[in-house]
Amino acid sequence: MIRQKKTMLVTLAAILIVSTAVFVSLEMSQKEAYGQQVPVIPASRERTIYATGSATASVLPDLVTVQFGVDTEAKTAQDAINSNSQMMNTVVSAIENIGITKDEISTAGFSIYPVYQDSVPDPNTGIHKSVLTGYQTSNTLYVKTTKLSMAGNIVDTAVGAGANRVDNISFLLSPEKEQSIQDDLLSKAVLNAKSRAETAIDPLGQKIIGVKMVTLSDFNSQPPPIYPGVMSTMAEKSTPIFTSNQQVTTTVSVIFLIGDQ
């Protein structure tokens, strides 16, 4: 009996010693792990610098748009529409004959409205009365094509076929080309912001250690100037339309985290 009690006491003592050793080992491991963690700088103690960067590219547009129309007037609304439709069909056929496809032509606007003219004032009342004199129909077409060199030819052909109004000629970037340029300029603008920040903090013995925030601005493209020549339906040569490269700019704003060198 006495021997069994001694055996139990020895066993309990051994278990206690092992448990204590394991606990101490775990506690030391936790302390070592905590000691190896990178200290976190509270937001209130962060050192930052704000910088802006920009990048610009000179790009040749790859789209041209030409907007022109036909205005007709007649005594009745139906006559005005019929006359306009006949003239516009002739214009469309002429445009297609020089190589512009139907997919490149669309209707930009169509309207019909009454035309009034003030009459001689009534001798008794002196009141002017508006008199309906007819109706005017306006039909506007929009041509969008990658054939930049045909801009002048499109204008001359449309006017020669009956168009009596040229509203606008514009040179643009296609969405695909614009996106490609934007992606390239963004990276350059960020590097420009980083370079400016490093130039400012280097004399202070500081360096960039991270980024807190990046703000992207809108993509800005300046339409190139257009220099139209004199438009004439009797011209033997196509109307000269000149354009230049398009200036494209993007900017970014970056807040950099800084620390000692």
C-alpha positions, 0 to 999 in steps of 0.5 A: 500500500505504501509502495503504491502511494509512493509510485503515485506521488512520483508520477504526479511529480513527473507530470507537474515538472513536464507541464511546467517545462512546456508552459515555460517553453510556450511563454518564451516562444510567444515572447520571441515571436512578439519581439520579432514583429515589425513595429507599427507606426500609429497614423498620427506619427506618420511622416508623409509628403504630397506630390503631383505628377504629370505626363504628356504625349503628342498623338496623331488622331485616328478618327475624323468626323464631318457633320453636314446637312440639308435644309429645305423650305416649302409651302407645306410640311409634306413638300418640305420633307419630300424635297429634303429627302430627295436631296439627302438621298442624293448626298448619301449616294455621292458620299458612298460612291467615294468610299464611305460605307453605310456603317460610317454614316448616321443621322445626327438630327432631323427637324421640321418646323413652321416658318412665320413672317411678320405682316404689316401692322394693322392700321387700326390696332397697330398689332403685328400678326404673324403669317405662316409662310411655309415649313422648313425641314432640316436633316443632319448627317454625321460621318465618322471614319478612319480615312483622315485624308478624305475629310476635304473630299467628303465636304466637297462631295456632300456640298456638290451633291446638295448639302447646304450646311457644313456644321463641324469637322473634328479629329479625334482619338478612337477609344482603343487608342485613347485607352492605350495612351492613357495607360502608358501616361499614368505610369509615367505620371506616377514616376514623375510624382515619385521623382519630384518627391524624392528631389524634395526630401533628399536634402532633408535626409529622408526617403520614400518608404511607402505609399499612402494614397494615389489619386488619378485625374481625368484624362485630358486631351486637347482637340487639334486645330483645324484649318479649313480652306475656302469651300466651293462647289465649283472647286476643281480640287478637294477642300484642304483640311489640315490637322496637327497632333493632339496633345494628351495629358494626364496627372496624378496625386500621390501621398508618400510615406517617408522615413529616415535614410 
